[in-house]
Amino acid sequence: MRLNLNLYNMKNILLLLTILMCCFSCHRNCVTKAPNKKGSQNISDLFKAKIDDKAMNFNISVHVVYDRTKPPMSSISADIERSVQEANSFSPKMQFSVVSSQYVKNKAILADIRQNKKKESSLCDGEDISNTINMYIVRSTNDLEGYAPVLANNFEEYVDLPDMNRVFVSYKGLSDGAVLVHELGHFFGLGHVNGCRNYMSYNCYRDTFTPEQLDTILRFAKVYRSYLQVPT
């Protein structure tokens, strides 16, 4: 009887741990998947590699997605500028520049394209600008603020996957510069964390990366996203 009870308790404990892990690894405001075990090892291996200390520059192409009424660019340009400025503040070794802004007429809703790759392709294929990070500003009907389509491992494949050069931000999320930085964190290899003020968490105020996170971003960019760097 005691053995059966212990097995029952262990199953319940394992179930609870699984639920907690799911809660910590994902959140309704951002559903970007984290690196899996193999991907985490690949990222750990980056710290063994010799990485140069040169600054990196990346171009961002902004796509303003609308359905019926085209929002005046002047009404969102300040939010775009603020978000990019915040992205430029976390490290002097990595800078971002908006090189184009264009409208895309589409009925896309953020949650729908996140759950359906065909809908994402319908929105983005033919709109993406090569050799840039394509930022799509999309309507959201729930708490989802953004996401970034990323690989869980095999990051060396990014160079051959232009549909992975995208980040998505809701109109509401755009007004909070930390949302773009959060998605760029995913874009450069980071998963979610729990911690006060950390960009990769969900606290009401986010303004920092840990030194290890910054090192990960810079190393990941050098090794796996180097094809997007602007030549200097």
C-alpha positions in Angstrom: 0.0 0.0 0.0 2.8 2.4 0.9 4.6 1.7 -2.4 1.4 2.3 -4.4 0.8 5.6 -2.4 4.4 6.7 -3.1 4.1 6.0 -6.8 0.8 7.9 -6.9 2.4 10.8 -5.1 5.4 10.8 -7.4 3.2 10.8 -10.5 1.3 13.8 -9.1 4.6 15.6 -8.3 5.9 15.0 -11.8 2.6 16.2 -13.3 2.8 19.4 -11.2 6.4 20.0 -12.2 5.5 19.6 -15.9 2.7 22.1 -15.5 5.0 24.6 -13.8 7.7 24.2 -16.4 5.1 24.9 -19.1 4.0 28.0 -17.2 7.6 29.3 -16.8 8.7 28.6 -20.3 5.8 30.3 -22.0 3.4 33.2 -21.3 0.3 34.5 -22.9 2.0 37.8 -23.7 4.7 36.0 -25.8 4.6 32.4 -27.0 8.0 32.2 -28.6 9.5 28.7 -27.9 12.7 28.3 -26.0 15.8 26.5 -27.1 15.5 22.8 -26.4 18.1 20.6 -24.8 20.3 20.4 -27.9 19.8 24.1 -28.6 20.8 25.0 -25.0 24.0 23.0 -25.4 24.8 24.8 -28.7 24.4 28.1 -26.9 26.6 26.9 -24.0 29.2 25.9 -26.5 29.3 29.5 -27.8 31.1 30.5 -24.6 33.9 28.2 -25.5 34.4 29.8 -28.9 36.7 32.7 -29.6 34.6 35.7 -30.6 35.9 39.0 -31.8 35.0 42.2 -30.1 33.8 44.2 -33.1 30.6 46.1 -32.9 27.7 44.8 -35.0 25.0 46.7 -36.9 21.6 45.3 -38.1 19.0 46.9 -40.3 15.3 46.7 -39.5 12.5 46.9 -42.1 9.2 47.9 -40.6 5.9 46.6 -41.9 2.8 48.3 -40.6 -0.1 45.8 -41.1 -3.6 47.2 -41.4 -7.0 45.9 -42.4 -9.5 48.6 -43.4 -8.1 51.9 -42.2 -4.5 52.8 -42.8 -3.0 54.3 -39.6 -1.1 57.5 -40.2 2.6 56.7 -40.1 3.0 59.8 -37.9 0.8 58.3 -35.2 3.1 55.3 -34.7 6.5 56.6 -35.8 7.3 57.9 -32.3 6.6 54.4 -30.9 8.8 52.8 -33.5 11.6 55.3 -32.8 11.3 54.7 -29.1 11.4 50.9 -29.4 14.5 51.0 -31.7 16.2 53.5 -29.3 15.6 51.1 -26.5 17.0 48.3 -28.6 20.1 50.4 -29.1 20.5 51.1 -25.4 21.2 47.6 -24.1 24.7 47.2 -25.7 27.1 49.6 -27.5 28.3 46.6 -29.4 25.0 46.0 -31.2 23.1 48.7 -33.0 19.9 48.7 -35.0 18.7 51.1 -37.8 15.3 51.4 -39.4 16.0 51.4 -43.2 12.4 51.3 -44.5 8.8 51.6 -43.4 5.9 50.3 -45.5 2.2 49.5 -45.2 0.8 46.0 -45.7 -2.9 45.6 -46.2 -3.9 42.3 -44.6 -6.5 41.0 -42.1 -3.9 39.3 -40.0 -4.3 39.0 -36.3 -1.2 38.3 -34.2 -2.6 35.2 -32.5 -3.8 33.7 -35.8 -0.5 34.0 -37.6 1.4 32.7 -34.6 -0.6 29.5 -34.6 -0.7 29.1 -38.4 2.4 29.2 -40.5 0.4 29.5 -43.7 -1.2 32.6 -42.4 2.2 34.0 -41.5 3.5 33.2 -44.9 0.4 34.8 -46.5 1.2 38.0 -44.7 5.0 38.1 -45.0 6.0 36.3 -48.2 6.6 38.9 -50.9 6.9 41.6 -48.2 10.1 40.6 -46.4 13.1 42.7 -47.3 16.2 40.5 -47.6 19.3 41.0 -45.3 17.2 42.8 -42.7 15.3 42.0 -39.6 11.6 42.3 -40.7 9.5 43.8 -37.9 5.8 43.4 -38.5 3.4 45.5 -36.4 0.1 43.6 -36.3 -3.3 43.9 -34.6 -3.9 41.8 -31.5 -7.2 40.8 -30.0 -5.9 39.4 -26.8 -2.9 39.8 -24.4 -0.4 38.6 -27.0 2.2 41.4 -27.4 4.6 39.8 -29.8 6.6 36.7 -30.8 9.6 35.7 -32.9 9.7 32.6 -35.0 12.8 30.8 -34.0 14.5 27.4 -34.2 14.8 25.3 -31.1 18.2 24.0 -32.3 20.3 23.7 -35.5 20.7 27.5 -35.4 23.2 27.3 -38.3 20.2 26.8 -40.6 19.1 30.4 -40.1 21.2 31.6 -43.0 19.0 29.5 -45.4 15.7 30.4 -43.8 14.5 33.9 -44.7 11.2 33.3 -42.9 13.1 33.2 -39.7 14.3 36.8 -40.1 11.1 38.2 -38.6 9.8 39.6 -35.3 6.2 40.5 -34.6 4.9 43.2 -32.3 1.4 44.2 -31.6 0.3 47.8 -31.8 -0.1 47.9 -28.0 3.2 46.2 -27.5 4.9 48.7 -29.8 4.1 51.4 -27.3 6.3 49.6 -24.7 9.8 49.6 -26.1 10.7 46.6 -23.9 8.5 44.3 -26.1 10.7 44.8 -29.2 13.8 44.2 -27.1 12.2 41.1 -25.6 11.5 39.7 -29.1 15.1 40.6 -30.3 16.3 38.6 -27.2 14.5 35.6 -28.6 15.8 36.4 -32.1 19.4 36.2 -30.7 19.0 33.0 -28.7 17.4 33.8 -25.4 14.5 32.1 -23.7 12.2 33.3 -21.0 13.3 34.0 -17.4 11.7 35.0 -14.2 13.3 38.0 -12.6 12.5 41.5 -11.7 13.1 44.0 -14.5 14.7 41.4 -16.8 13.8 42.0 -20.5 13.1 38.3 -20.9 10.5 38.2 -18.1 7.0 39.6 -17.8 7.3 42.2 -15.1 5.5 45.4 -15.6 8.8 47.2 -16.0 11.7 45.7 -17.9 15.0 47.4 -18.6 17.9 45.1 -18.2 19.7 41.9 -19.3 22.1 40.0 -17.1 25.8 40.0 -18.2 25.4 36.4 -19.3 22.4 37.2 -21.4 24.2 40.1 -23.1 27.2 37.8 -23.8 24.8 35.2 -25.2 23.1 37.7 -27.5 26.5 39.0 -28.8 27.9 35.6 -29.4 24.8 34.2 -30.9 24.7 37.2 -33.3 28.3 36.7 -34.3 27.9 33.0 -35.0 24.3 32.3 -36.1 23.0 35.7 -37.3 26.2 37.0 -38.9 24.6 36.9 -42.3 22.4 39.8 -41.3 25.2 42.1 -40.1 25.6 45.3 -42.1 29.1 45.4 -43.6 31.2 48.2 -42.2 
